Amino acid sequence: MDALFDSINVRELLSAQDLSDPTTPLSSPDLRLLIQRLDSHSLQIKSKIQSYLLSHHQDFANLFSVCNDAVTRSNQISDDVVQLLSSISDRPIEAEIGQVIKKMSATTKEAREKKALLELVRAILAISEKLKGAREGLRNGRLRFAAEELRELKKALRISDDDCVDEREPVVYSLLRKEWSECFEEIQEVLVRFIGNAVRFERELNRIRVKYVLNIDGNDGIELRTVLEALDVVGILDYGLAKVADLMIKHVISPGLNFGASVSFVAEVNQDSKVLTEAKLNIVPSNDPKIEKMDGVTIYSGIIQVIKFISNYICLQDESWIRCFGRLTWPRISELIISKFLSKVVPEDASKLTDFLKIISCTSKFETALREMKFISTSDNKDNQLSNFAENVEVHFASRKKTEILAKARNLLLQCDFSTLHEYPRNNKNDRDAAKSPELVDLLFLSGRCVVSKAAIELMKLVHQTLQDVCVSSPRVALEFYQAARDALLLYEVVVPVKLERQLDGINQVAVLMHNDCFYLSQEILGLAFEYRSDFPSSIKEHAMFVDMAPRFHLMAEEILQRQIQHVIRSLREALDGADGFQNTHERQQFQSANLSIDQVVFILDKVRLIWEPILLPSTYKRSICVVLESVFSRVTKDVLLLDDMAAEETLQLQSLIHLMLESLISLLESLAAIQVEKSQEGIACTIDDFIPSLYKIRKLAELLDMPLKSITAAWESGELRSCGFTLSEVEDFIKAIFADSPLRKECLARIKGDW
């Protein structure tokens, strides 16, 4: 049969000559020949298969017979199984067996539950008996036994600090826990009373007395050690010793530090048949005047004596009890030592830092002795407060000096009276009285002298002194001093504006003086780096900076000045509002109102001159007063030019009002013209008209009020009016308001427009 399934090679069915070129396609005759040969080959295969089947007929018959027998037997087995299942299901014995099994399971479960309940009852009875035993032991003075019982019951009742309760547990457990808590509070109260009775402060004799055999409420002969052991077992040793710790801090440690070396401690021990009965710690004042107060060695030795007394006679040399007492008292003891002793002996001068090294050494030895006594931890850095404070003395010294510097700066700023100011002649720079005046100072980067407050001068003296200390100090101290100098300057920005808030809202010398202060401080700040930077420690040079502060003060000075200018302008506007736009001045009442407004304007300007001129720098004064005058002249000019109809008499009245105002301000204008501090870009001195453009315009307006129409037209055509600041529309409206409509007016308006 293997030969039947061999693969057929199509090319073998062709002639040999057709195989010369495998890539040559087959022709039609070749294909027909191939089909014929395939049919022949197929017939041969069929013939072979038929002959194979005939020759193996018996084998195939046997195979089919075996398969038929297997199918018959499987059908028979299936019928037997079905019959068995039907016979089983028809009988009730199996259901009875199931019911018996269920009853057995229920009975077993009930037995287990009863057994568990029985065990629970036994446990509850045992706990209840233990609680009774603990209470009985407490009444009989067996404190250690009662404490151990409570400790075991705490585990049995699963009592924790978080008070979490399992809702599935029996209610009786809550009752037992409540009973345990009551018993715990009872033993806690008893033990604390024993401790309070054992350690007492006798005020009359000024001593601590420790009793070792205690008698309370019929419990005689209870030893102090037993009480401490019971406290430790029940887990409330820190609570029991807390009052004793407070007692020692209040009556022993604190007085010893308050009085320094004038207090000493003497321990006394009473024994009966070699059994310790009492111990006393006497606090003895010392009247020896030779003993120096606040001596580190004496103070530390006295505290060590107290702690030895505590370790030996209160904690009975038990390391765990000593450590517990240390945790209760050491934080407060260290704070007292720092506040009462170390902080007070921090040197006030850098030259005394060497003397403080002795105190550092004493402090280190003191803490070492406490570690050896197990009073403080050997691994916890939190217990090294004293060494950390003492070793950082440079920082504390610098911190104290920084606080003093800032306090001094704040006090001088708050105490300075800015309203008290002397008058100084400003024009004569060589005036001897002016030269001796403490409030006249030279500016570093500008010529001239500036009037400032005493607070600003004293503040800069303090800053210079602080920066001189920076140059001779260690890097850590220098950094604190550098920051103190910056903070002292910033205090002016914080304190003075709040202090002078009411004065800044009005027109007065105080606000102008504060402007000068800020300007002076900005100049001085710019010079600090040039003066001191080269002498600073190298670590300070890297980030020392003052130039960032100068713009703040310069900006504050400008804001104060602009605020004053706006106050003045607002007052002048209110005065000019009374003129009602200079309308109908040919009427007597309106003319008087306008005249009164002009008088008020002149009065305000004279007042401002009296306030500003003696204080402000000449250039600043000229710039500021010119801004104010510009607002006045421009307002008057605008109001007059806005009039839409003016009678001949009215023009004359307006002209007289303008002349009155200008004549009243001649002294002010001449004083401004005398100040030649501003220069143009070409180097030519600027005139007063350059600072007050409206001055030239208002003068020309006074001329126009009685000028003929043709002259006004000629002045416009020549460019004179335009150079004075007049616009085309203003000139047209002015002509229409004064001159009636006529051919001449039309001609002049056309010429002005350029249409002629």
Solvent accessible surface area in square Angstrom, and as a share of the most:
residue,aa,sasa,rsa
1,M,91,0.41
2,D,120,0.62
3,A,72,0.56
4,L,27,0.13
5,F,156,0.65
6,D,94,0.49
7,S,113,0.73
8,I,85,0.43
9,N,79,0.40
10,V,66,0.38
11,R,92,0.34
12,E,129,0.58
13,L,31,0.15
14,L,10,0.05
15,S,38,0.25
16,A,88,0.68
17,Q,145,0.64
18,D,37,0.19
19,L,72,0.36
20,S,99,0.64
21,D,63,0.32
22,P,92,0.58
23,T,118,0.69
24,T,72,0.42
25,P,118,0.74
26,L,66,0.33
27,S,55,0.35
28,S,66,0.43
29,P,78,0.49
30,D,28,0.14
31,L,85,0.42
32,R,141,0.52
33,L,58,0.29
34,L,20,0.10
35,I,102,0.52
36,Q,118,0.53
37,R,86,0.31
38,L,68,0.34
39,D,84,0.44
40,S,54,0.35
41,H,61,0.27
42,S,47,0.30
43,L,119,0.59
44,Q,96,0.43
45,I,46,0.23
46,K,132,0.56
47,S,68,0.44
48,K,111,0.47
49,I,70,0.36
50,Q,116,0.51
51,S,64,0.41
52,Y,75,0.28
53,L,88,0.44
54,L,127,0.63
55,S,83,0.54
56,H,65,0.29
57,H,124,0.55
58,Q,117,0.52
59,D,86,0.45
60,F,78,0.32
61,A,42,0.33
62,N,76,0.39
63,L,101,0.50
64,F,134,0.56
65,S,58,0.38
66,V,97,0.56
67,C,71,0.43
68,N,97,0.50
69,D,66,0.34
70,A,48,0.37
71,V,88,0.51
72,T,82,0.48
73,R,144,0.53
74,S,61,0.39
75,N,86,0.44
76,Q,113,0.50
77,I,111,0.57
78,S,60,0.39
79,D,94,0.49
80,D,80,0.41
81,V,74,0.42
82,V,96,0.55
83,Q,128,0.57
84,L,107,0.53
85,L,108,0.54
86,S,54,0.35
87,S,45,0.29
88,I,77,0.39
89,S,87,0.56
90,D,118,0.61
91,R,163,0.59
92,P,98,0.62
93,I,87,0.44
94,E,83,0.37
95,A,64,0.49
96,E,93,0.42
97,I,92,0.47
98,G,29,0.28
99,Q,113,0.50
100,V,82,0.47
101,I,99,0.50
102,K,149,0.63
103,K,142,0.60
104,M,122,0.55
105,S,66,0.42
106,A,62,0.48
107,T,88,0.51
108,T,67,0.39
109,K,115,0.49
110,E,87,0.39
111,A,57,0.44
112,R,148,0.54
113,E,87,0.39
114,K,123,0.52
115,K,128,0.54
116,A,59,0.46
117,L,107,0.53
118,L,88,0.44
119,E,91,0.41
120,L,46,0.23
121,V,73,0.42
122,R,147,0.54
123,A,42,0.32
124,I,30,0.15
125,L,104,0.52
126,A,51,0.40
127,I,11,0.06
128,S,27,0.17
129,E,106,0.48
130,K,74,0.31
131,L,0,0.00
132,K,119,0.51
133,G,22,0.21
134,A,0,0.00
135,R,44,0.16
136,E,82,0.37
137,G,0,0.00
138,L,5,0.02
139,R,140,0.51
140,N,90,0.46
141,G,12,0.12
142,R,116,0.42
143,L,0,0.00
144,R,96,0.35
145,F,73,0.30
146,A,1,0.01
147,A,0,0.00
148,E,51,0.23
149,E,20,0.09
150,L,0,0.00
151,R,105,0.38
152,E,86,0.39
153,L,1,0.00
154,K,75,0.32
155,K,154,0.65
156,A,51,0.39
157,L,0,0.00
158,R,149,0.54
159,I,36,0.18
160,S,52,0.33
161,D,140,0.72
162,D,94,0.49
163,D,118,0.61
164,C,95,0.57
165,V,91,0.52
166,D,59,0.31
167,E,170,0.76
168,R,213,0.78
169,E,24,0.11
170,P,52,0.33
171,V,119,0.69
172,V,44,0.25
173,Y,25,0.10
174,S,51,0.33
175,L,110,0.55
176,L,9,0.05
177,R,35,0.13
178,K,128,0.54
179,E,51,0.23
180,W,17,0.06
181,S,46,0.29
182,E,82,0.37
183,C,1,0.01
184,F,42,0.17
185,E,104,0.47
186,E,56,0.25
187,I,1,0.00
188,Q,39,0.17
189,E,104,0.47
190,V,27,0.15
191,L,0,0.00
192,V,22,0.13
193,R,105,0.38
194,F,0,0.00
195,I,3,0.01
196,G,35,0.34
197,N,27,0.14
198,A,0,0.00
199,V,7,0.04
200,R,128,0.47
201,F,37,0.16
202,E,34,0.15
203,R,164,0.60
204,E,158,0.71
205,L,110,0.55
206,N,54,0.28
207,R,39,0.14
208,I,0,0.00
209,R,75,0.28
210,V,0,0.00
211,K,62,0.26
212,Y,16,0.06
213,V,65,0.37
214,L,0,0.00
215,N,90,0.46
216,I,24,0.12
217,D,106,0.55
218,G,72,0.69
219,N,21,0.11
220,D,106,0.55
221,G,43,0.41
222,I,16,0.08
223,E,95,0.42
224,L,2,0.01
225,R,108,0.39
226,T,37,0.22
227,V,0,0.00
228,L,1,0.01
229,E,48,0.21
230,A,0,0.00
231,L,0,0.00
232,D,65,0.34
233,V,20,0.12
234,V,17,0.10
235,G,59,0.56
236,I,15,0.08
237,L,15,0.07
238,D,72,0.37
239,Y,116,0.44
240,G,1,0.01
241,L,2,0.01
242,A,34,0.27
243,K,132,0.56
244,V,4,0.02
245,A,0,0.00
246,D,65,0.34
247,L,38,0.19
248,M,1,0.00
249,I,17,0.09
250,K,134,0.57
251,H,24,0.11
252,V,0,0.00
253,I,3,0.02
254,S,23,0.15
255,P,31,0.19
256,G,10,0.10
257,L,2,0.01
258,N,69,0.35
259,F,114,0.47
260,G,3,0.03
261,A,5,0.04
262,S,41,0.26
263,V,17,0.10
264,S,48,0.31
265,F,15,0.06
266,V,73,0.42
267,A,56,0.43
268,E,78,0.35
269,V,57,0.33
270,N,62,0.32
271,Q,119,0.53
272,D,91,0.47
273,S,98,0.64
274,K,192,0.81
275,V,90,0.52
276,L,47,0.23
277,T,41,0.24
278,E,26,0.12
279,A,0,0.00
280,K,27,0.12
281,L,3,0.01
282,N,24,0.12
283,I,11,0.05
284,V,64,0.37
285,P,87,0.55
286,S,35,0.22
287,N,143,0.73
288,D,66,0.34
289,P,126,0.79
290,K,185,0.78
291,I,73,0.37
292,E,130,0.58
293,K,126,0.54
294,M,43,0.19
295,D,46,0.24
296,G,7,0.07
297,V,93,0.54
298,T,50,0.29
299,I,10,0.05
300,Y,8,0.03
301,S,54,0.35
302,G,11,0.10
303,I,8,0.04
304,I,32,0.16
305,Q,90,0.40
306,V,0,0.00
307,I,0,0.00
308,K,103,0.44
309,F,4,0.02
310,I,3,0.02
311,S,7,0.05
312,N,55,0.28
313,Y,48,0.18
314,I,3,0.01
315,C,1,0.01
316,L,21,0.10
317,Q,128,0.57
318,D,44,0.23
319,E,105,0.47
320,S,65,0.42
321,W,8,0.03
322,I,10,0.05
323,R,50,0.18
324,C,7,0.04
325,F,0,0.00
326,G,0,0.00
327,R,139,0.51
328,L,47,0.24
329,T,2,0.01
330,W,3,0.01
331,P,60,0.38
332,R,90,0.33
333,I,2,0.01
334,S,1,0.00
335,E,114,0.51
336,L,34,0.17
337,I,0,0.00
338,I,38,0.19
339,S,57,0.37
340,K,67,0.28
341,F,0,0.00
342,L,0,0.00
343,S,35,0.23
344,K,131,0.55
345,V,40,0.23
346,V,7,0.04
347,P,9,0.06
348,E,114,0.51
349,D,73,0.38
350,A,53,0.41
351,S,89,0.58
352,K,114,0.48
353,L,35,0.17
354,T,93,0.54
355,D,90,0.47
356,F,4,0.02
357,L,103,0.51
358,K,149,0.63
359,I,29,0.15
360,I,32,0.16
361,S,51,0.33
362,C,29,0.17
363,T,0,0.00
364,S,52,0.33
365,K,142,0.60
366,F,4,0.01
367,E,1,0.01
368,T,64,0.37
369,A,28,0.22
370,L,0,0.00
371,R,56,0.20
372,E,129,0.58
373,M,39,0.17
374,K,84,0.35
375,F,0,0.00
376,I,2,0.01
377,S,19,0.13
378,T,98,0.57
379,S,97,0.63
380,D,62,0.32
381,N,114,0.58
382,K,158,0.67
383,D,17,0.09
384,N,29,0.15
385,Q,57,0.25
386,L,0,0.00
387,S,16,0.10
388,N,73,0.37
389,F,31,0.13
390,A,0,0.00
391,E,103,0.46
392,N,57,0.29
393,V,10,0.06
394,E,50,0.22
395,V,50,0.29
396,H,47,0.21
397,F,5,0.02
398,A,0,0.00
399,S,52,0.33
400,R,65,0.24
401,K,49,0.21
402,K,41,0.17
403,T,88,0.51
404,E,79,0.35
405,I,18,0.09
406,L,43,0.22
407,A,46,0.36
408,K,115,0.49
409,A,0,0.00
410,R,123,0.45
411,N,67,0.34
412,L,31,0.15
413,L,0,0.00
414,L,72,0.36
415,Q,143,0.64
416,C,19,0.11
417,D,83,0.43
418,F,6,0.03
419,S,77,0.50
420,T,87,0.51
421,L,36,0.18
422,H,115,0.51
423,E,156,0.70
424,Y,24,0.09
425,P,66,0.42
426,R,52,0.19
427,N,154,0.79
428,N,81,0.41
429,K,139,0.59
430,N,132,0.68
431,D,33,0.17
432,R,199,0.72
433,D,108,0.56
434,A,4,0.03
435,A,58,0.45
436,K,162,0.69
437,S,12,0.08
438,P,96,0.60
439,E,22,0.10
440,L,10,0.05
441,V,21,0.12
442,D,90,0.47
443,L,12,0.06
444,L,95,0.47
445,F,104,0.43
446,L,86,0.43
447,S,103,0.66
448,G,25,0.24
449,R,59,0.21
450,C,0,0.00
451,V,1,0.00
452,V,0,0.00
453,S,3,0.02
454,K,123,0.52
455,A,2,0.01
456,A,0,0.00
457,I,21,0.11
458,E,59,0.26
459,L,0,0.00
460,M,4,0.02
461,K,118,0.50
462,L,13,0.06
463,V,1,0.00
464,H,40,0.18
465,Q,105,0.47
466,T,3,0.02
467,L,0,0.00
468,Q,101,0.45
469,D,51,0.26
470,V,0,0.00
471,C,34,0.20
472,V,125,0.72
473,S,21,0.13
474,S,40,0.26
475,P,73,0.46
476,R,116,0.42
477,V,3,0.02
478,A,0,0.00
479,L,60,0.30
480,E,38,0.17
481,F,8,0.03
482,Y,12,0.05
483,Q,66,0.30
484,A,0,0.00
485,A,0,0.00
486,R,45,0.17
487,D,48,0.25
488,A,1,0.00
489,L,0,0.00
490,L,41,0.20
491,L,34,0.17
492,Y,0,0.00
493,E,51,0.23
494,V,94,0.54
495,V,17,0.10
496,V,0,0.00
497,P,32,0.20
498,V,109,0.63
499,K,70,0.29
500,L,6,0.03
501,E,102,0.46
502,R,214,0.78
503,Q,64,0.29
504,L,9,0.05
505,D,82,0.43
506,G,24,0.23
507,I,34,0.17
508,N,38,0.19
509,Q,62,0.27
510,V,9,0.05
511,A,0,0.00
512,V,1,0.00
513,L,2,0.01
514,M,1,0.00
515,H,9,0.04
516,N,2,0.01
517,D,0,0.00
518,C,0,0.00
519,F,27,0.11
520,Y,15,0.06
521,L,0,0.00
522,S,3,0.02
523,Q,17,0.08
524,E,18,0.08
525,I,0,0.00
526,L,61,0.30
527,G,10,0.09
528,L,0,0.00
529,A,30,0.23
530,F,169,0.71
531,E,95,0.43
532,Y,14,0.05
533,R,94,0.34
534,S,84,0.54
535,D,88,0.45
536,F,7,0.03
537,P,24,0.15
538,S,87,0.56
539,S,47,0.30
540,I,2,0.01
541,K,71,0.30
542,E,147,0.66
543,H,94,0.42
544,A,8,0.06
545,M,99,0.44
546,F,3,0.01
547,V,87,0.50
548,D,60,0.31
549,M,0,0.00
550,A,4,0.03
551,P,81,0.51
552,R,109,0.40
553,F,1,0.00
554,H,89,0.40
555,L,107,0.53
556,M,25,0.11
557,A,1,0.01
558,E,52,0.23
559,E,99,0.44
560,I,11,0.06
561,L,1,0.00
562,Q,69,0.31
563,R,100,0.37
564,Q,1,0.01
565,I,1,0.00
566,Q,84,0.37
567,H,29,0.13
568,V,0,0.00
569,I,11,0.06
570,R,119,0.43
571,S,33,0.21
572,L,2,0.01
573,R,131,0.48
574,E,115,0.51
575,A,8,0.06
576,L,2,0.01
577,D,83,0.43
578,G,45,0.43
579,A,2,0.01
580,D,84,0.44
581,G,20,0.19
582,F,3,0.01
583,Q,84,0.38
584,N,66,0.34
585,T,0,0.00
586,H,67,0.30
587,E,85,0.38
588,R,189,0.69
589,Q,139,0.62
590,Q,40,0.18
591,F,50,0.21
592,Q,92,0.41
593,S,41,0.26
594,A,0,0.00
595,N,43,0.22
596,L,106,0.53
597,S,3,0.02
598,I,2,0.01
599,D,71,0.37
600,Q,78,0.35
601,V,0,0.00
602,V,20,0.11
603,F,139,0.58
604,I,29,0.15
605,L,0,0.00
606,D,59,0.30
607,K,88,0.37
608,V,0,0.00
609,R,53,0.19
610,L,133,0.66
611,I,21,0.11
612,W,0,0.00
613,E,60,0.27
614,P,37,0.24
615,I,1,0.01
616,L,2,0.01
617,L,13,0.07
618,P,53,0.33
619,S,41,0.26
620,T,13,0.07
621,Y,2,0.01
622,K,2,0.01
623,R,94,0.34
624,S,0,0.00
625,I,0,0.00
626,C,3,0.02
627,V,68,0.39
628,V,0,0.00
629,L,0,0.00
630,E,48,0.21
631,S,25,0.16
632,V,1,0.00
633,F,0,0.00
634,S,43,0.28
635,R,59,0.21
636,V,2,0.01
637,T,3,0.02
638,K,125,0.53
639,D,17,0.09
640,V,1,0.00
641,L,15,0.07
642,L,124,0.61
643,L,17,0.08
644,D,126,0.65
645,D,106,0.55
646,M,5,0.02
647,A,51,0.40
648,A,82,0.63
649,E,97,0.44
650,E,5,0.02
651,T,6,0.04
652,L,100,0.50
653,Q,47,0.21
654,L,1,0.01
655,Q,25,0.11
656,S,48,0.31
657,L,3,0.01
658,I,4,0.02
659,H,79,0.35
660,L,64,0.32
661,M,0,0.00
662,L,19,0.10
663,E,112,0.50
664,S,47,0.31
665,L,0,0.00
666,I,84,0.43
667,S,64,0.42
668,L,2,0.01
669,L,12,0.06
670,E,110,0.49
671,S,22,0.14
672,L,0,0.00
673,A,40,0.31
674,A,80,0.62
675,I,30,0.15
676,Q,96,0.43
677,V,69,0.40
678,E,62,0.28
679,K,125,0.53
680,S,36,0.23
681,Q,185,0.82
682,E,136,0.61
683,G,53,0.51
684,I,120,0.61
685,A,46,0.35
686,C,25,0.15
687,T,78,0.46
688,I,25,0.13
689,D,47,0.24
690,D,91,0.47
691,F,45,0.19
692,I,0,0.00
693,P,81,0.51
694,S,10,0.07
695,L,0,0.00
696,Y,94,0.36
697,K,31,0.13
698,I,0,0.00
699,R,96,0.35
700,K,17,0.07
701,L,0,0.00
702,A,1,0.01
703,E,84,0.38
704,L,3,0.02
705,L,6,0.03
706,D,87,0.45
707,M,39,0.17
708,P,85,0.53
709,L,13,0.07
710,K,123,0.52
711,S,45,0.29
712,I,1,0.00
713,T,0,0.00
714,A,51,0.39
715,A,9,0.07
716,W,15,0.05
717,E,89,0.40
718,S,85,0.55
719,G,21,0.20
720,E,66,0.30
721,L,0,0.00
722,R,138,0.50
723,S,81,0.52
724,C,4,0.03
725,G,41,0.39
726,F,6,0.02
727,T,70,0.40
728,L,71,0.35
729,S,65,0.42
730,E,45,0.20
731,V,3,0.02
732,E,21,0.10
733,D,74,0.39
734,F,4,0.01
735,I,0,0.00
736,K,100,0.42
737,A,3,0.02
738,I,37,0.19
739,F,50,0.21
740,A,85,0.66
741,D,93,0.48
742,S,41,0.26
743,P,116,0.73
744,L,70,0.35
745,R,35,0.13
746,K,128,0.54
747,E,56,0.25
748,C,0,0.00
749,L,20,0.10
750,A,26,0.20
751,R,65,0.24
752,I,8,0.04
753,K,109,0.46
754,G,60,0.58
755,D,111,0.58
756,W,200,0.70
